[in-house]
Amino acid sequence: MAIAKFSWNQNQQKAILSRNNENACKLNDEILISNIRWFIIFRWGVIGALILIHIFALITPDTLIQFRIIEENNWPLTITLILSLANLGYRYALDYCKPGKFNSPTINLWTQIVVDLICLSVVVHFIGSTATPAPFFYILHIALACIFFSTLESLLVAVIVSIMYTIVLLAEYTLSIQIPQSILIDPALMSDSKIKNHLLFWMTALNILFFTVWYVVSRLSLVVRAHENRLTEAYQQINQAQQEKDQYAVLMTHQLKSPLDAIRSKINLIKGGYCGEVTPEIDEIVRKIDQRAANMASLILDLLRLQRLKETCSCMAEIKPVKISRALQKCLEKLTPVINTKSIILNVSIDDFIYKGIRDQIEILLENIISNAVTYSHHNGIVEITSRVDANTRTATITITDHGIGIDPEDLPNIFNEYFYSPRAALHNNATSGLGLSIVKIAAQNNKLNINVASEPGKGTAFTILFPAVQLPAIIEEEYGRGSAPIGRPLAE
Amino acid sequence: MTKKIAHVDDDADIRDAVARILRKKGYEVTQYLTMRDFIASLETDAEHPDLAILDVMVESMDAGLTAYAEIHARHPRIQTIFLTSLGDMIRPYFDKTSNEWVCVMEKPVEPDSLLGVIEDRLNYTAAQ
C-alpha cells in the first residue's frame, strides 16, 4: 500500500523566505567586482592628485612646507609609488589571476582597504594627526567598508581604523605616553600633560566620530540593500506569477475546449457519412449543433487570446519592424474562406511602410477589423482596405471600409467594450462573441496605436488605424533590398 | 502495402473518431492512451508505424512535444502530426523547442483535412 503525506502549511514557506533575506544582506560577488573596479579607478584619481602635489612641491616647495604638507621626507613620491603598484596588483589579481581561496573579490577589497589605511596612516603621521584634516580621510574608508561588506566586517574595519589612528597619535606623542601617571611637581612637565590631554581629546573625539559614522552608514547600507533585495524578489515573483497565470489560462482553455472538440469530431463523422445515411432533418439539426459548438469553441479561444494580450506589457514583448503589406497579406489569406463564402469584393490599395511593434498583435488587430468588415457586410458587398503614408510627419493610416449594416450612434462609444455587441450586430451575426474589438483595443494599446471609427446605420463603417512613427518605403528598399509593394498597386483582390 | 499509423490521445471519443476515419481509408491503426505507452511500444515492437498522430497535451502541458523530441531522435523515419485543441495559441510552446517544420492540426477532427495531411506526410517519407 502506498502512502502519501500532503501539507499546505503556508507558515513554513514564509520562514524560508525570511531566512533568505538575512543572508542576502551581503553583496554578491558580481556587485563586489564592479565596486572593486570603481575603487581602483578612484585610487588612480588619488594617485593623480598626489602627483600634482609632487609637481607643486617641485615648483613652490616653500608653500607646501609652510602648510606642513611636505617636510624632509618626500612622502608623496613614496606613497604614489606604493599606491600605483598596489593598484596594478589589484587589477592583475582581478582580471588575470584564477579565482581561488586566496584570490576572491572579498580578499581583494580587504587588501585594498588595509593597504590604503596603512598608506593613509603614514600620510597622517607626516602631515600631523591632529593639526590637519588628514585623519578625516579615514572616515571615507569606513563608509566604503559599510557599503561593500557586512555589518560585522565593516565594524572590523572601523576598529582597524581606530587602532591605526591611535598608533599614529602615540607615535607623534611618544614622550608623553612614556611618562607614567604621577604627581606633577616639576612645572616643566605641565606642557607634557597638556599634550597628553590634547592627545586624549583627539583620540576620544575621532574614535567617537569613526564609530558613529560606522553605525549610521552601516544602518543606511542595510536598509538600502534590504530594499533592493525585496524589489528583486518581488520582480521575480511577478514574473513567475505571470508565467503561472498563462499556463493556467492555457490549461483552462484546453479543459473547456476538449469536450467541444470531441463533440464536433463525432458530428464530423456523421456529416462525413461514417455513420451511415442520415435523414435531412437529422442533418439539419446536426449542423445547428455543430454551429453552436463552433461558436463556443471560438469564444473560448478568444478568451485565451484576450487574456494573453492583457498579460503582455510592451516592455516584455518583442518589438520588431513589421512590414504592413506582409501583415495584411497574411490576414487576407486567413480570411479567404469567409470572404469567399459571402462573395465579398476586396479593393486594396497600399502605400507600404514598416512599423516597429509586436508582430502577432498587429496581425490579430488587422485580422479582427477586416473580419468584422466582412461579417457585417451584405452578400457581394465591397470592402476597401487602403493605407496612406505621410512622408512629412512620418505617420501612416490604414482604413478599412465596409458598406454593410453600420453601427448606431448610441452604440458607437461602446464597441470596444468586452462582450459588447449591438442588437443590430447580433441579428446579422449570431455567432458574435463580443470579444473581437476588445482584442483589437488591447493590441492597439500595447502597440501605441489610435483608432478612429466612422459609421452610419445602413450605410457602412470605416475603421482608421493611426500609426505614429513609421519607416518609409525608400528606407525599406535600402534596408531590405527588394520585396516592398509598389505604391498604389492593389495587393490582393 | 498497408500503412501503419499510431495515434495517441487520452480522449476516447477522439480516438474513436480518428480510428473510424483511418480504418475506412484502409490504414492499420494502433491507439495509445499515453506517450509513455507509445514510446514503450517502439522499444518492444519489431514493426514501427509509418506515421504517428500525437495529441499535444496528454498527461501534461507539453508531453506531446517532449515525446516528439525523443521519437524524432531515435526513429527519424516516423512522420508526426500533432493534434491540438488550442490552434495557433500553441505556437509559443513550439517556438522554443524546434526549428524544424512541424505539422500541427487543430481539433476537431475533420476527416478530409486529416486524410489529406496524412497522405501528404506519407508521400513525403516515400519521396525521401
Chai-1 contact restraints between the chains, C-beta under 6 A:
chainA,res_idxA,chainB,res_idxB,connection_type,confidence,min_distance_angstrom,max_distance_angstrom,comment,restraint_id
A,H254,B,M57,contact,1.0,0.0,6.0,A-B,restraint_1
A,H254,B,S85,contact,1.0,0.0,6.0,A-B,restraint_2
A,K257,B,S85,contact,1.0,0.0,6.0,A-B,restraint_3
A,S258,B,S85,contact,1.0,0.0,6.0,A-B,restraint_4
A,D261,B,S85,contact,1.0,0.0,6.0,A-B,restraint_5
A,D261,B,K107,contact,1.0,0.0,6.0,A-B,restraint_6
A,D261,B,P108,contact,1.0,0.0,6.0,A-B,restraint_7
A,A262,B,D11,contact,1.0,0.0,6.0,A-B,restraint_8
A,A262,B,D13,contact,1.0,0.0,6.0,A-B,restraint_9
A,A262,B,I14,contact,1.0,0.0,6.0,A-B,restraint_10
A,R264,B,P108,contact,1.0,0.0,6.0,A-B,restraint_11
A,S265,B,I14,contact,1.0,0.0,6.0,A-B,restraint_12
A,S265,B,A17,contact,1.0,0.0,6.0,A-B,restraint_13
A,S265,B,P108,contact,1.0,0.0,6.0,A-B,restraint_14
A,S265,B,V109,contact,1.0,0.0,6.0,A-B,restraint_15
A,N268,B,E110,contact,1.0,0.0,6.0,A-B,restraint_16
A,L269,B,A17,contact,1.0,0.0,6.0,A-B,restraint_17
A,G272,B,P111,contact,1.0,0.0,6.0,A-B,restraint_18
A,Y274,B,R20,contact,1.0,0.0,6.0,A-B,restraint_19
A,L304,B,M89,contact,1.0,0.0,6.0,A-B,restraint_20
